[in-house]
Amino acid sequence: MVECHLKRRAQWRKNKPKTMRHLERHRTARTGWLRAAVLGANDGIVSTASLVVGVAAAGVDQRSLLLTGAAGLVAGAMSMAAGEYVSVHSQADTERADLSREREELALHPAAELRELTAIYVQRGLGEALALQVATQLTARDALATHARDELGISEAFSAQPIQAALASAASFAVGAALPLAVIAMGPAQNLIIWVTVTSLLFLAALGTAAARVGGAPVVASAWRVTFWGMLAMGITAGVGALFAAAT
């Protein structure tokens, strides 16, 4: 009885549908919010740390540094949200205009659009007969969605989401900017520039590592990239602050 059960189970595993055998999890659906979140957090850390390091190099006290950083956090978060919303909304407007134009073309010139879709599949490697068959079947199912995906490159996973991008960017900026501010508030007054610089670089390395793991990218390259540019930004800003201090 047990042997028969095991045989039936093995046969079921062999013949079960492929969709049940293999489950793929792609990360491309995360690119919209991930890009905005990483950009916001990176900008929050780099801009706030650079701001306070530059001001500290000019000889400002710890309380003034904290106030400067807090103002930079609020202004930066609002700026990131507004800028991200406007830019992504512009992309969404362009996508809607393209879809409207494509809808009109499908209504006025269906045969020409079918030939155009067939040519796309031929360029991708299908034979002409098979390409025509595929184009015909997909057009019958959902012509606009097919042309949006294969002709215009617009898909649900990559479609512009202005509000999502704005909220993710503003929130991540605020979180990133809060990190160097916490160091200023809790760190010693002496050698504050060193404390902010070192901890901010560690924060950036951690951000690059986390972003790489979420997006499936190489960890070392991602961490080094954000750390290097953060170090460069803070170094230049500190130099400018020191020049102003020397001038006054």
C-alpha positions as CSV (number, residue, x, y, z in Angstrom):
1,M,0.0,0.0,0.0
2,V,2.8,2.4,0.9
3,E,4.7,1.5,-2.2
4,C,1.7,2.2,-4.4
5,H,1.2,5.5,-2.7
6,L,4.8,6.5,-3.3
7,K,4.6,5.5,-6.9
8,R,1.5,7.6,-7.4
9,R,3.1,10.5,-5.7
10,A,6.2,10.2,-7.9
11,Q,4.1,10.0,-11.0
12,W,2.1,13.1,-9.9
13,R,5.4,15.0,-9.4
14,K,6.5,14.0,-12.9
15,N,3.3,15.0,-14.6
16,K,2.3,18.0,-12.6
17,P,2.1,21.3,-14.6
18,K,5.2,23.3,-15.1
19,T,3.7,26.3,-13.4
20,M,3.5,24.2,-10.2
21,R,7.1,23.0,-10.5
22,H,8.8,26.3,-10.6
23,L,8.0,29.6,-9.0
24,E,10.0,32.6,-10.1
25,R,10.2,35.8,-8.1
26,H,11.4,38.7,-10.2
27,R,12.5,42.0,-8.7
28,T,11.6,44.3,-11.6
29,A,8.3,45.1,-10.1
30,R,10.2,46.8,-7.3
31,T,12.1,49.2,-9.5
32,G,9.6,52.1,-9.2
33,W,9.5,52.5,-5.5
34,L,13.0,51.1,-4.9
35,R,14.6,53.8,-7.1
36,A,12.7,56.6,-5.3
37,A,13.5,55.1,-1.9
38,V,17.2,54.6,-2.5
39,L,17.5,58.0,-4.1
40,G,15.7,59.7,-1.2
41,A,17.7,57.9,1.5
42,N,21.0,58.5,-0.3
43,D,20.2,62.2,-0.8
44,G,19.0,62.5,2.8
45,I,22.2,61.2,4.2
46,V,24.6,62.9,1.7
47,S,22.9,66.3,1.6
48,T,22.3,66.6,5.4
49,A,25.8,65.3,6.3
50,S,27.4,67.5,3.8
51,L,25.5,70.5,4.9
52,V,26.3,70.1,8.6
53,V,30.0,69.2,7.9
54,G,30.3,72.3,5.7
55,V,28.7,74.5,8.4
56,A,30.8,72.8,11.1
57,A,34.0,73.5,9.1
58,A,33.0,77.2,9.3
59,G,33.1,77.0,13.1
60,V,29.4,76.9,14.0
61,D,28.4,75.4,17.4
62,Q,26.6,72.1,17.9
63,R,23.1,73.6,18.6
64,S,23.3,75.6,15.4
65,L,24.4,72.5,13.5
66,L,21.4,70.6,14.8
67,L,19.0,73.5,13.8
68,T,20.6,73.7,10.3
69,G,20.3,69.9,9.8
70,A,16.7,69.9,10.9
71,A,15.8,72.7,8.5
72,G,17.6,70.8,5.8
73,L,15.6,67.6,6.6
74,V,12.3,69.3,6.2
75,A,13.2,71.4,3.2
76,G,14.9,68.4,1.5
77,A,12.0,66.0,2.1
78,M,9.5,68.4,0.7
79,S,11.7,69.2,-2.3
80,M,12.2,65.5,-3.0
81,A,8.5,64.8,-2.8
82,A,7.6,67.7,-5.1
83,G,10.4,67.0,-7.6
84,E,9.7,63.2,-7.7
85,Y,5.9,63.8,-8.1
86,V,6.4,66.3,-10.9
87,S,8.9,64.3,-12.8
88,V,7.1,60.9,-12.5
89,H,3.8,62.6,-13.3
90,S,5.3,64.0,-16.5
91,Q,6.3,60.4,-17.4
92,A,2.8,59.2,-16.7
93,D,1.3,62.0,-18.9
94,T,3.6,60.9,-21.7
95,E,2.5,57.3,-21.3
96,R,-1.2,58.3,-21.3
97,A,-0.7,60.4,-24.5
98,D,1.1,57.5,-26.2
99,L,-1.6,55.1,-25.2
100,S,-4.3,57.5,-26.5
101,R,-2.5,57.9,-29.8
102,E,-2.1,54.1,-30.1
103,R,-5.8,53.5,-29.3
104,E,-6.7,55.9,-32.1
105,E,-4.3,54.2,-34.5
106,L,-5.8,50.8,-33.7
107,A,-9.3,52.1,-34.4
108,L,-8.3,53.8,-37.7
109,H,-5.7,51.5,-39.1
110,P,-6.0,48.0,-37.6
111,A,-4.4,46.2,-40.5
112,A,-1.3,48.5,-40.5
113,E,-1.0,48.1,-36.7
114,L,-1.2,44.3,-37.1
115,R,1.6,44.4,-39.7
116,E,3.7,46.6,-37.4
117,L,3.2,44.2,-34.5
118,T,4.1,41.3,-36.7
119,A,7.3,43.0,-37.8
120,I,8.3,43.5,-34.2
121,Y,8.0,39.8,-33.5
122,V,9.9,39.0,-36.6
123,Q,12.8,41.3,-35.4
124,R,12.7,39.4,-32.2
125,G,13.4,36.1,-33.9
126,L,10.0,34.6,-34.9
127,G,9.3,33.3,-38.4
128,E,7.0,35.5,-40.4
129,A,4.1,33.0,-40.3
130,L,4.4,32.4,-36.6
131,A,4.8,36.1,-35.9
132,L,1.6,36.9,-37.8
133,Q,-0.2,34.2,-35.8
134,V,1.0,35.4,-32.5
135,A,0.2,39.1,-33.4
136,T,-3.3,38.1,-34.5
137,Q,-4.1,36.1,-31.4
138,L,-2.7,38.8,-29.0
139,T,-4.5,41.5,-30.9
140,A,-7.8,39.6,-30.6
141,R,-7.3,39.3,-26.9
142,D,-6.2,42.8,-26.0
143,A,-4.8,44.9,-28.8
144,L,-4.0,48.0,-26.8
145,A,-2.2,46.2,-24.0
146,T,-0.2,44.2,-26.6
147,H,1.0,47.3,-28.5
148,A,1.6,49.1,-25.2
149,R,3.9,46.3,-24.0
150,D,5.6,45.3,-27.2
151,E,5.7,48.5,-29.3
152,L,5.8,51.3,-26.7
153,G,7.5,49.4,-23.9
154,I,4.9,50.3,-21.3
155,S,4.0,47.6,-18.8
156,E,2.2,47.5,-15.5
157,A,5.4,46.7,-13.6
158,F,7.2,49.8,-15.0
159,S,4.3,52.2,-15.3
160,A,4.8,55.6,-13.6
161,Q,3.2,56.0,-10.1
162,P,3.7,59.6,-9.1
163,I,2.2,59.5,-5.6
164,Q,4.0,56.3,-4.7
165,A,7.3,57.7,-5.9
166,A,6.8,61.0,-4.1
167,L,5.8,59.4,-0.8
168,A,8.7,56.9,-0.9
169,S,11.2,59.6,-1.8
170,A,10.1,62.0,0.9
171,A,9.9,59.3,3.6
172,S,13.2,57.8,2.7
173,F,14.9,61.2,2.6
174,A,13.6,62.1,6.1
175,V,14.9,58.8,7.4
176,G,18.3,59.2,5.8
177,A,18.6,62.8,7.0
178,A,17.6,61.8,10.5
179,L,20.7,59.6,10.8
180,P,23.4,62.3,10.8
181,L,21.1,64.5,12.9
182,A,21.0,61.8,15.5
183,V,24.8,61.7,15.5
184,I,25.0,65.5,16.0
185,A,22.5,65.4,18.8
186,M,24.1,62.5,20.7
187,G,27.7,62.8,19.6
188,P,30.5,64.8,21.4
189,A,31.0,68.4,20.6
190,Q,34.6,67.8,19.9
191,N,35.6,66.2,16.6
192,L,32.0,66.4,15.5
193,I,33.0,66.6,11.8
194,I,34.8,63.3,12.1
195,W,31.9,61.7,13.9
196,V,29.4,62.8,11.3
197,T,31.6,61.9,8.4
198,V,32.5,58.4,9.5
199,T,29.0,57.4,10.6
200,S,27.4,58.9,7.5
201,L,29.8,56.8,5.3
202,L,28.8,53.7,7.3
203,F,25.1,54.6,6.8
204,L,25.7,55.0,3.1
205,A,27.5,51.6,2.9
206,A,24.6,50.0,4.7
207,L,22.1,51.7,2.3
208,G,24.0,50.5,-0.7
209,T,24.1,46.9,0.7
210,A,20.4,46.9,1.5
211,A,19.5,48.3,-1.9
212,A,21.6,45.7,-3.6
213,R,20.1,42.8,-1.7
214,V,16.5,44.0,-2.4
215,G,17.2,44.6,-6.1
216,G,19.4,41.6,-6.6
217,A,22.5,43.6,-7.6
218,P,26.2,43.1,-6.6
219,V,26.6,44.1,-3.0
220,V,30.2,45.4,-3.0
221,A,29.8,47.5,-6.1
222,S,26.6,49.1,-4.8
223,A,28.0,49.8,-1.4
224,W,31.2,51.3,-2.8
225,R,29.4,53.4,-5.3
226,V,27.2,55.3,-2.8
227,T,30.0,55.5,-0.2
228,F,32.4,57.0,-2.7
229,W,30.1,59.7,-3.9
230,G,29.0,60.5,-0.4
231,M,32.6,60.9,0.7
232,L,33.3,63.2,-2.3
233,A,30.3,65.4,-1.5
234,M,31.2,65.8,2.1
235,G,34.8,66.5,1.3
236,I,34.0,69.2,-1.1
237,T,31.4,70.8,1.2
238,A,33.8,70.7,4.1
239,G,36.5,72.4,2.0
240,V,34.1,75.2,1.0
241,G,33.1,75.7,4.6
242,A,36.7,75.9,5.7
243,L,37.4,78.5,3.0
244,F,34.5,80.7,4.2
245,A,35.8,80.4,7.8
246,A,39.3,81.4,6.7
247,A,37.8,84.4,4.7
248,T,35.9,85.7,7.7
